[in-house]
Amino acid sequence: MIPKILFTLCLMLCQSNFALGKDAHRITPPFSSIIANTIPLPEEVNQPYLWIKNRQLSNGLVESAEGSNFVSLYDNALAAIVYTLHDDRESTEKILDYFDNRLETEFIEFGGGFYQFRRGDGSQTQRKWIGDNAWLLIAINYYSERFSSGKYDTMALAIENWLRAQQDEDGGLWGGVQANGKRIHKITEGIITAYNAIPGYDDFHRGILTYLEKNRWDKKESLFLAWPENPKYQYAMDLHSLGSLIYPTLSNDLLPKANMYGTKQMSSVNGQQINGYCFDEDKDVIWLEGTAQMALAFRQSGMEEEGRQLIQEIKKTLIFSKDDNTVAGVPYSVNQGTNYGTSKLWEHADKAAAISSSAWYVFALKNFNPFILSEQKNVPAQDKFWLH
């Protein structure tokens, strides 16, 4: 954990550089051109968008599932991106303002990083995870580009500083800090998300690619490794979908091999049989957030039929809101089972619409890759280890 005084000095330096126009690595393509290139399906996208909009609480936070009184930093970042995609600046700012107003008291005061989880009233647990903070940075970058605003530049630079500070000598990123103060081990998903969230390409990004090549890449199978120490769970489904979206030249290697997680399960809500993907090779549950990620990854890679088929499967799982029966969201899973590894999913993961699944469903419907703003990093050919 970075001492408060050092973190504050680092933040002040970054703010000064930004004001002097020296922060060249933040140059990004026009957001309008990204929106113009999305290809919406004929299906109605208002239902999941309005369901997500209805989840916003009076304090600006978005609850992770209807009536849950549970808030995730990741889910709020996804919701902010969805709102931005719909030009809903007011709703986006309510989320970003909440965290911006706590930059000093929550982020800087305790060494950097926003907390991963909290209750609806804002009271939080003490775990800080790099993946969720990276997603918040992605959301801020989208807001800033879409609305041509520097309102959250200070917060963006603070998150970037903290993410960079998690880099180890081997190039990998520590996962953050547990509630008990212990450092979280290096997790592939969070590392590649942070790689994308921080714009440009410099030694930070080069170090990550070096780490991935040496420690998290199965050269024989051309796959990312999630848990190399445990052969039963060395692969994870989201490293196929997210890996393809962050590193598009890997799509032909990653996407077809995701079949190892394919399964059919009965919906706990309506009894329909659904086709989709599990978290891992257990194949005991359909993970709808991940299935929506795969639908988008297929569409982004030109496999339109495969993407549309998955979207139709997800559509079967929509749950109408108890507060407004004209809007509906997607549950986290189709049925009860285990999460990645052997841990059980939480109660009602299969029976309550969730922000994460609903947001990725919106991205899939709109064929919008949330990583595209910082996708073009001009990576030198010699650093693209997957091409060697």
C-alpha positions in Angstrom: 0.0 0.0 0.0 1.4 3.5 -0.9 1.9 5.8 2.0 -0.7 8.7 1.9 1.9 11.5 1.5 3.7 9.8 -1.4 0.4 9.0 -3.1 -0.7 12.6 -2.7 2.6 14.0 -4.1 2.3 11.6 -7.1 -1.2 12.7 -7.7 -0.2 16.4 -7.6 2.6 15.8 -10.1 0.2 14.0 -12.5 -2.3 16.9 -12.1 0.4 19.4 -13.0 1.5 17.5 -16.1 -2.1 17.2 -17.2 -2.6 21.0 -16.8 0.6 21.7 -18.9 -0.6 19.4 -21.7 2.1 16.9 -21.1 -0.2 13.9 -20.7 0.1 12.8 -24.3 -0.7 9.2 -23.7 -4.3 10.1 -23.0 -5.0 11.0 -26.7 -7.9 8.8 -27.8 -10.1 8.5 -30.9 -13.3 10.5 -31.1 -16.0 8.8 -29.1 -18.6 9.8 -31.8 -16.8 7.6 -34.4 -17.0 4.6 -32.0 -20.7 5.1 -31.5 -21.3 5.5 -35.2 -19.6 2.1 -35.8 -21.9 0.1 -33.5 -24.5 -2.1 -35.3 -27.7 -2.4 -33.2 -29.8 -5.5 -33.6 -33.5 -5.0 -34.3 -34.3 -6.2 -30.8 -35.5 -3.6 -28.4 -32.6 -2.4 -26.2 -34.7 0.0 -24.1 -35.9 -2.7 -21.7 -32.5 -3.6 -20.3 -31.2 0.0 -20.4 -34.3 1.3 -18.6 -34.0 -1.5 -16.1 -30.4 -0.5 -15.4 -31.5 3.1 -15.1 -34.2 2.2 -12.6 -31.6 0.6 -10.3 -30.0 4.0 -9.6 -30.4 5.0 -5.9 -30.9 8.6 -4.7 -27.2 8.8 -3.8 -26.2 8.0 -7.3 -25.1 4.5 -6.7 -26.6 1.6 -8.7 -27.6 -1.5 -6.9 -26.2 -4.7 -8.3 -29.5 -6.6 -8.4 -33.1 -5.5 -7.9 -33.8 -4.9 -4.2 -30.4 -6.3 -3.1 -29.1 -3.3 -1.2 -25.7 -4.4 -2.5 -23.4 -2.2 -4.6 -20.4 -3.2 -6.6 -17.8 -0.8 -8.0 -17.6 -2.9 -11.2 -21.4 -2.8 -11.7 -21.4 1.0 -11.2 -18.7 1.3 -13.8 -20.6 -0.8 -16.3 -23.8 1.2 -15.6 -22.0 4.4 -16.2 -20.8 3.1 -19.6 -24.4 2.0 -20.5 -25.7 5.5 -19.5 -23.0 7.2 -21.6 -23.9 5.0 -24.6 -27.4 6.3 -24.3 -26.3 9.9 -23.9 -27.7 9.9 -20.4 -25.1 12.3 -19.0 -27.1 13.0 -15.8 -27.2 9.4 -14.7 -23.5 8.9 -15.6 -22.5 11.9 -13.5 -24.5 10.8 -10.5 -22.3 7.7 -10.4 -19.0 9.4 -11.1 -19.8 12.3 -8.7 -20.4 9.8 -5.9 -16.8 8.5 -6.3 -15.3 11.8 -7.1 -16.7 13.3 -3.9 -14.8 10.5 -2.0 -11.5 10.8 -3.8 -9.9 12.4 -0.8 -11.6 10.6 2.1 -11.8 7.1 0.6 -9.2 6.9 -2.1 -6.3 9.1 -1.1 -6.8 8.8 2.7 -6.2 5.1 2.6 -3.5 4.8 0.1 -5.4 4.6 -3.2 -8.1 2.5 -4.7 -11.9 2.6 -4.3 -13.5 -0.1 -2.3 -14.9 -3.0 -4.2 -18.2 -3.5 -2.4 -20.6 -1.4 -0.3 -24.2 -1.3 0.8 -26.8 0.9 -0.8 -26.2 3.7 1.8 -22.5 3.8 0.9 -21.0 2.0 3.9 -18.3 -0.2 2.4 -16.1 -3.2 3.0 -12.4 -2.7 3.0 -11.3 -4.8 0.0 -9.7 -2.9 -3.0 -9.4 -4.8 -6.3 -7.6 -3.5 -9.3 -10.1 -4.9 -11.8 -13.0 -2.9 -10.6 -10.9 0.3 -10.3 -9.7 -0.3 -13.9 -13.3 -0.5 -15.0 -14.1 2.8 -13.3 -11.2 4.4 -15.2 -12.6 3.0 -18.4 -16.0 4.5 -17.6 -14.4 7.9 -16.8 -12.4 7.8 -20.1 -15.7 7.2 -22.0 -17.5 10.0 -20.2 -14.6 12.4 -20.8 -14.4 11.6 -24.5 -18.1 11.5 -25.2 -19.0 14.7 -23.5 -15.7 16.5 -24.1 -15.3 17.1 -20.4 -12.4 17.2 -18.0 -14.6 17.1 -15.0 -13.1 13.8 -13.7 -9.5 14.2 -14.9 -8.2 14.3 -11.3 -10.0 11.1 -10.4 -8.8 9.4 -13.6 -5.2 10.3 -12.9 -5.5 9.1 -9.3 -6.8 5.7 -10.4 -4.1 5.4 -13.1 -1.4 6.2 -10.5 -2.7 3.5 -8.1 -3.0 0.9 -10.9 0.6 1.7 -12.0 1.8 1.4 -8.4 0.6 -2.2 -8.3 3.1 -3.3 -10.9 5.7 -5.8 -9.6 9.3 -6.1 -10.9 8.2 -9.0 -13.1 5.6 -6.8 -14.9 2.6 -8.4 -13.3 0.1 -6.4 -11.2 -0.8 -7.3 -7.6 -4.6 -7.6 -7.4 -5.0 -4.9 -4.7 -5.5 -5.2 -1.0 -7.7 -7.5 1.1 -9.8 -6.2 4.0 -7.2 -7.5 6.4 -4.5 -5.5 4.7 -2.9 -8.5 2.9 -1.9 -8.0 -0.8 -4.1 -9.8 -3.3 -2.3 -12.2 -5.6 -1.8 -11.5 -9.4 -5.0 -12.2 -11.3 -5.0 -12.4 -15.1 -8.4 -10.8 -15.6 -7.6 -7.8 -13.6 -4.2 -7.4 -15.2 -5.5 -7.3 -18.8 -8.3 -5.0 -17.8 -5.8 -2.5 -16.3 -3.6 -2.9 -19.4 -6.6 -1.6 -21.4 -7.8 1.0 -19.0 -4.5 3.0 -18.9 -4.3 4.7 -22.3 -1.3 4.5 -24.6 1.6 2.1 -24.6 4.7 2.5 -22.4 6.8 0.5 -20.0 3.8 -0.3 -17.9 2.0 -2.0 -20.7 5.2 -3.6 -22.0 5.9 -5.1 -18.5 2.4 -6.6 -18.5 2.9 -8.3 -21.8 6.2 -9.6 -20.6 4.6 -11.0 -17.5 1.7 -12.6 -19.4 4.0 -14.3 -21.9 6.2 -15.8 -19.1 3.5 -16.6 -16.5 0.0 -16.5 -18.0 0.2 -17.8 -21.5 -0.1 -21.4 -22.7 1.9 -21.2 -25.8 0.9 -24.7 -27.0 -2.8 -24.0 -26.7 -2.6 -20.3 -27.4 -4.7 -19.5 -24.4 -4.5 -17.3 -21.3 -4.0 -19.0 -18.0 -6.1 -18.0 -15.0 -4.8 -20.4 -12.4 -1.7 -22.2 -13.7 -1.0 -23.8 -10.3 -4.3 -25.7 -10.5 -4.6 -27.8 -13.7 -8.3 -28.4 -13.1 -9.0 -24.6 -13.2 -6.1 -23.3 -15.2 -8.4 -21.8 -17.8 -11.3 -19.4 -17.3 -14.1 -18.6 -19.7 -13.8 -14.8 -19.4 -10.2 -14.8 -20.6 -11.5 -16.0 -23.9 -14.2 -13.2 -24.2 -12.3 -10.4 -22.6 -9.0 -11.5 -24.1 -10.6 -11.3 -27.6 -12.0 -7.9 -26.9 -8.8 -6.4 -25.5 -6.5 -8.2 -27.9 -8.6 -8.6 -31.2 -5.8 -10.4 -33.1 -6.2 -13.3 -30.6 -9.9 -13.8 -31.5 -9.3 -16.7 -33.9 -7.4 -18.5 -31.1 -9.5 -17.7 -28.1 -13.2 -17.8 -29.3 -13.5 -21.3 -30.9 -11.8 -22.9 -27.8 -14.5 -21.4 -25.5 -16.6 -24.5 -26.5 -14.9 -26.2 -23.6 -17.2 -24.3 -21.3 -20.4 -24.7 -23.3 -23.4 -26.2 -21.6 -27.2 -26.4 -21.5 -29.1 -25.7 -18.3 -32.7 -25.3 -17.2 -33.7 -21.8 -16.2 -34.7 -21.5 -12.5 -37.1 -18.8 -13.4 -39.1 -20.1 -16.4 -38.0 -23.7 -16.9 -36.7 -23.1 -20.4 -33.6 -24.8 -21.6 -30.8 -22.3 -22.3 -27.5 -22.7 -24.1 -24.5 -20.8 -22.9 -21.2 -20.9 -21.1 -20.0 -21.8 -17.7 -17.2 -20.0 -15.7 -14.9 -23.0 -16.1 -14.9 -26.6 -17.2 -17.2 -27.8 -14.5 -20.2 -26.9 -16.8 -22.6 -27.0 -13.9 -24.1 -23.5 -14.5 -24.6 -21.0 -17.3 -23.0 -17.7 -16.5 -25.0 -15.1 -18.3 -22.6 -12.2 -17.9 -19.9 -14.3 -19.5 -22.3 -15.6 -22.1 -23.2 -12.0 -23.1 -19.5 -11.2 -23.2 -19.1 -14.1 -25.7 -22.0 -12.8 -27.8 -20.3 -9.5 -28.1 -16.9 -11.0 -28.8 -18.3 -13.1 -31.6 -20.0 -10.1 -33.2 -16.8 -8.0 -32.8 -14.8 -10.7 -34.5 -17.2 -11.0 -37.5 -18.9 -14.2 -36.3 -22.3 -12.5 -36.5 -24.4 -15.7 -36.5 -22.8 -17.1 -33.4 -23.3 -13.8 -31.6 -26.9 -13.5 -32.6 -27.7 -17.0 -31.5 -26.3 -16.4 -28.0 -28.3 -13.1 -27.8 -31.5 -15.1 -28.5 -30.6 -17.5 -25.7 -30.0 -14.6 -23.3 -33.3 -13.0 -24.3 -35.1 -16.1 -23.0 -33.8 -15.4 -19.5 -35.1 -11.8 -19.1 -36.8 -11.1 -15.8 -39.4 -8.2 -15.6 -38.9 -5.7 -12.8 -41.2 -5.9 -9.8 -41.4 -2.1 -9.9 -42.0 -1.6 -13.6 -43.3 -4.5 -15.7 -42.3 -2.7 -18.9 -38.6 -3.2 -18.3 -36.5 -6.3 -17.7 -33.0 -7.4 -16.9 -30.8 -10.5 -17.2 -30.0 -12.6 -14.1 -26.4 -13.4 -13.2 -26.8 -17.1 -13.9 -29.5 -19.4 -15.5 -29.4 -21.9 -12.6 -27.7 -22.4 -9.2 -24.2 -24.0 -9.2 -20.6 -23.1 -8.6 -18.7 -19.9 -9.4 -15.2 -20.1 -10.9 -13.7 -23.0 -9.0 -15.8 -24.7 -6.4 -17.3 -21.8 -4.5 -21.1 -21.7 -4.6 -23.0 -18.9 -6.3 -24.9 -16.6 -3.9 -28.6 -17.2 -3.3 -30.9 -15.8 -6.0 -28.0 -15.3 -8.5 -30.3 -17.2 -10.9 -33.5 -15.5 -9.9 -32.8 -11.8 -9.8 -31.8 -9.6 -12.7 -28.2 -8.3 -12.3 -26.4 -5.2 -13.6 -23.4 -7.0 -14.9 -25.3 -9.4 -17.1 -27.8 -6.8 -18.2 -25.0 -4.3 -19.1 -23.1 -6.9 -21.2 -26.4 -7.8 -22.9 -26.8 -4.1 -23.9 -23.2 -4.1 -25.2 -23.9 -7.3 -27.2 -27.1 -5.9 -28.7 -25.4 -2.7 -29.7 -22.2 -4.5 -30.8 -20.2 -2.1 -28.7 -16.8 -3.1 -27.3 -16.2 -1.2 -24.1 -12.5 -1.7 -24.5 -12.2 0.0 -27.9 -11.4 3.5 -26.7 -7.9 2.4 -25.6 -7.6 -0.6 -27.9 -5.2 1.0 -30.4 -1.9 1.1 -28.4 0.6 0.9 -31.3 2.2 -2.2 -29.7 5.5 -3.0 -31.4 5.5 -6.3 -33.3 8.3 -7.7 -31.1 6.1 -7.2 -28.0 3.1 -9.1 -29.3 4.2 -12.4 -27.8 1.2 -14.3 -29.2 2.6 -13.8 -32.7 6.0 -15.3 -32.0 
